[in-house]
Amino acid sequence: MDAKERVKALVKDEEAIELVRKIVQIPSHWAQEKREKPISDYLLDYFMKAGIDAYQQEVYPGRPNVVAVLHGTGEGKSLMFNGHIDTVPPFGMEDPFGAVIKDGKMYGRGTADMKSGVATMAYAMKLLKDADVKLKGNLVYAGVIDEDAAGSEGTRYIVRNGPLTDLAIVGEPTSLQPVVAHKGCDYFTVTFYGQSVHSSVPWNGANANYAAAEFIRRVENEMIPEWSSKKHAFCSPPTINVGLVQGAAKANMPYLLGESPTFAGIIPDLCKVHIDVRWIPTQTIKGIEEEFRKLAEEVASGREGIHATVEFIDMYRPAMEISPDNILVRSIQSNSKAVLKKEYPIKGETYWGDSGLLCTLAGIPSIMYGPGDIGCAHSDVEWVETSELAKAALIYALTAIDVCGVSE
């Protein structure tokens, strides 16, 4: 019996479901004191009991990644299973950690995003170990912290310190559809500076709010239509969102703080426009920053007493793209078709994952692929189809055999 057949003989629906259930029952969100530590400890113990080499990386005090490795002979490509072990808080969920199963769905915080991916990747590692599959390339599991807390410092730590691999699968919820590209997600602050004077003589000052308003209008009327025409093979056009505007003179601030019954009659000398962009792989942050700077400077140059600055908020969350001809993509497609008895086309996504960091910062061609529907992520009713779980684990294991190779 070859390696793939041995793995297929071992996979069990109930084992995959039970591992997901146990992991969902462990809270790991940013609003609790211990955050990711309990789930990292649980997975470490799971791997060690399975006879798989595993260790923790303390990214922040008390907040470790968990890493496991099936060591290859060194003759094949290495592959990483990457997934974030943190979630958002429960918010208004009725039973966030019950992992209740009803009508073929498991409910609870993280069932979709992305404890089902985290668990099925871990189960895939155990299947390969139990089937005594001797890989040529290393297979690395990286359960990382901090993605849903917006920093993604867990994967950034991997990028800086390793372990690094030739290829990577990020198990975000894609409903088991191969995602070969996704948008970047980044932030800018455009600040307009004016001159404060008494509001009875506004011509003696320069109103920063008016400059910001003109800038916002031009973003809406010029930049957004231009961006809407940008094409990509898999991603929808990039988008711009002016999400927050803060403009005032210092003397006007007591009103906002509830310290004054009215705002002072002062022309505002400062206005900050906070923008988030969802950009496609053919764009660059430097190019986007220059677009905002050019527009802001045009607005400022037409208004006496106004000048502007543009700041990139350095949380860099880049776009991702992998060639459809890459061995990883072809293997995922082939194994998905064989296991699911259905062929899903490759696609792009609007949402972001740590695959952007692995692809762009570490130079690791990456794909997003996992059980669960992103549409219910972060909601008060989050769920995953239990029928997807063992199938996902099997597809991960079979893909590792294809990519890493087998020495038998």
N, C-alpha and C positions, 0 to 999 in steps of 0.2 A: 504494500500500500504506500503510495507516494505521500509527500508532506501535506499536500492540500487535502487529500482524502482522509488522512489521519485527523487533521483539524476539523473537517466536516463531521467526522464521526463523534467528536467530543462535544461539539457545541450544543447547549441546552437552553431553551427559552427560559425555564424557571431560574437558572443560574444567573443569566443576564438581568432578568427582572429583579431578582433579589438583591444583586449588587447595586443596581440603580436605586432601589427602594432604600437600602441602608444609607447610601450616600445622601439622598434627598433628606433623610431624617436627621442629618447633622447640619445644623445652621452654620453658615459661613459667609455672612454678609457684613458690610462695613459698619453697620449700626450696633454691632455687638462687640463686647470687650475682646474676646479671643479670636475673632475674625476667622482666618483660614486655618489656624493651628489644629483644631480637632480633626478636620477632614484630611489635612496633610498627614497627621499621625495615623489616621485610619488606613489611608492608602499605603503608607510606608509599611504598616503591619501586614496588609494584604499581600504586598509583593514579597516581603520577607518570608511569610508562611508558604508562598508559592515557590520558594527557592530562587527568586529573581533578585539579583543585586540591586539595592536601592539605598538612597540616602536623601537627606534634606539640605537645601540651600537656604540659609537665613538671609532673606532679602532685607527685611526690616526686623528689629527685635521682636521675637515672638511670632513672626509671620514668615514661615518657610515655604518655598517651593518644595515639591516632592519629585524626585527623579529616579527612574528605574531603567536598567539597561539589560537587554539580552545581547550578550557579546557575540560578535561574528568572528570569522576567521581572518578578517581583514582583506578579503578578496573581492568584496562586493560594495555596492553603494550603501550608505547609511541613511536611515529614515527616522524622522521624529514624529511621534504622536504628541501633539500639543493641545492643551485645553486648560481654561481657567477654572480654578476650584472655588472661586468666590461667586457670589450672586448679589443682586440688589436685595434690599430688605423686603419683608413680607407685605408692607403697606397694608391694604385692606383685605388680605386673604383670610378666609375663615379657618383653614387648617393647613398652614403653610408647610409644616414638616410631618404631616401624617402619611404622605405617600399613598394615599387611598387609591385603590384601583376600582374603576367602575366602567362598565361597558367598553372594555378594551383600552381604557386610557388611565394612566397614572397621573394624579394631580398633586401639585405642590410646588413650592418655590425652587426653581432650578431644574425642574423636570425637563424642560426644553432647553433652557439657557443656563449652563450647559452640562448639568450633571449626568444626563444620559450619554453625552459624548465622552465625558471624563471617565465614566464607569465602563462603557463598552470598549473603550480603548484599553483600559486596564484588563478587562476580561480577555481581550484579544491577545494581550501579552501572556496571560496565564494559559490560554489555549495553545499557543505556540510552545510554551515551556512544557506543558503536560503531554503534548504530542511529540516531544523530543525532536523538534525541528531545529536543525543546526544551520543557522543563517550564515551567509558569507559576510554580509555587512552588518554593522551594529544597528539594533533597533532600540531607540531611546524614547522613553515616556517622560514628558515634562508637564506635570500638574502645577500650574503657575498661579500666583496670587495677583490681585489688584486690577484685573481687567474691567470688571463691572464698577469698580471704584474710580474708573476713568484714567488712572495713571499707567496701567499695564507695566508696572515696574517689575513684575515677575518675569515676563518675557524679555524685557529690556536687560534684566540681569543675565538671562541666558545668552543674549546677544553679546554682552560684554565679557562674560566669564565662561561660557560653554555650559554643557556640551553642545557642540554644533554638529550638524549633519549635512549630508548632500541634498536631501529633500525633506519636505515636511507636510503633514496633514494636520490642519487645525479643525477640531471636531465641533465647530459651531453648528447650530441647528439649521440644516439646509433641506430638511425633509428627504434626505438621502438623494439629493440632486447635486451633481458636481459643480462647484462654483470656482471658475478659473480666473475671475477678476472681481475686484470690488473697489469702491471709491475710498479715497482718503477722507479724513474728517479732522479739520483743523480750524484754528481760531485766530482772529486778528482784532486789534483795537486801533481804530482811527481816531485821533484826538485833534480837535480844533481849539486853538487858543485865540482869544480875543482881548478886549480891553474893557474893564468894568468902569462904568460911570453911573451917576444918578439917572434914573429912568426918565426924568423930566427933560433931559438933554441927550437923548440917545445918539444924536449925530456926533457927539464928542467921543463916543466909544466904538466898540466893534463887537457885535453880538455873535458869540460862538455858536449859539443854538441855530441861528439862521443859516450859517455856513454849513452846519451839520445837516440841516433839513434839505438844503440844496444837494449836498452829497448823497443823501439817502434817496432823493428823487431820481438822481442820475444813475444810481445803482439799479433802481427799479426799472427805469425807462431805457437805459442804455446797456449796462453790463449784463443784466439778467436775460434780456432777449438775445444778446450776443452769445452768452454761454449756452442758451437753449439750443443753439444751432450746432454746437460741438458734437461730433459723432465718435462713438467707440463701438467696436465689434460686439461687446458683451454688456457694457454698462450703459445705463440711460444717461442723458446729458448732466453735466455738473450743475449744482445749485448753490445759491447764495441766500443766507438768511440774516437780516438785521434783527438780532434777537434782544438787544438791550441798548437803550440810549440814556445817558446821564449828563445833564447839562444844567449848570447853575453858576452863580457867583457865590463866593464863600459866605457873604452876608445873607444869602437866601436860604442857606442850609438849616438854620434853626427851625424854620417852618416844617421841613420834612422830619425833623427830629422831635416835633411836638413841643418845642420850646418857645414858639412864638405863634400868636393867633393869625399872622399873615406873613407872607414872604416880603422881605425888604425890597424897596424899589430900586434894584440894582441891575444893570445890564450884565448878563452872564458872560464871563470871560473864559469859560472852559466847557467843552462838550465832548464826551467820549461816545463813540459809536462802536458797539461790540458786534462782531460779525462771525458767523460760522459758515464754512464752506464744505461742500461734499464734492470733491474733485476727482476727475477720472485719471487713469494711468498715463495718458498722453500729456497731462499738465504737470507743472512743477510748483513747489511752494515759492521758490524765488520768482518765478514768472507771475504767479498770482499776487504776490506782495507788490511787484512792480506795477501791476494793473491798478491796484488800490492806491498806490502812491501817486501815480500819474493823475488819476482822477481827483484825489484829495488836493494835490498841488494846483490843479487847474481851478478848482473851486476857490482855494485860498488866494490865488493870484488875482482873481476878479473881485476881491473884497478887501478894501483898505483896512489895515490893522489886524488881518487874520493870517495865521500860519498854521500848518498842519503837520502831524507826524503819523507814521504807520508802524505798528508794532506787531510782530508775529508772536503769538503766545506759544512758547517753546514746549509743547507737549507732543510734538511731531507724531502724527498718526497717518502714515503714508498709504497711498493706494497700493493694490496688489494686482499682478497679472502673471500668469504662467502660460507657456505655449501649449495649445491643445495637442501638440505632437509629443509633449514630454512623456516619458515612460510612466510617470506617476499618474498623469491624467488618463492615459490609455489603459493602465491597469485598473484604476478605479472604475472606469466605464465598463470594462470587460467583466470584472467581478460583480459589479452591481447588476448588470444584465443577467448574469448567470444565477445570482442568488435571488434577486427580486422578480425574475421572470418578466422584466419590463425594462425597456431602454429609455433612460432619461437623457435629454440633450444637455450639453454643458451650457452654463449660463453665467451671467454676472450679477452682482448684488449691489444694492444701495447702502447696506449697513457695513460696518467696519469690524475687523477682527485682528487679533495679534498676528495673523498671516501677513499683514502689511509690514510689521516690524521684521519678521523673519525674512521676507522677500527683499525688502529694500535696504535695511540696515545690515543684515547678516549675509545677504546675497544667496539665500536658500530658496530655490523655487518651491512654492507652496500652493496648496489647494485647500479650500474649505469644503468639508464634507462631514455631515453628521446627522443623527436622528433628531426629530423634533421640528416644530414649526416656529420660525422666528416671529410670526404674527401674534403669538400669545406670550412671548417673552416679556418680562417685567410687568405683566398684567396681574389683575386680581384672580384670574382664572387661567393658570398655567398648567399645561399638560403635555404628555407625550404618548403616542400610540405604543402600547407594549409590544405589539407585533414587530415593530421596527428594531427592537433592542438587540436580540440575538443575531439578527440579520446584519446589523451594523457591525457588530463585533466580528462576525465571520468575514465580512468584506474587508475590514481593516487587516485581519490576519492574512487573508489570501493576498492582499495587496503588498503586505510586507514580504511575503514569500517571493512575489514577482520582482519587487524593486531590489531587495537585499540579495536575492539569490539563495540557493540552498546547497550546502556542501554535504552530499550524501553519496 
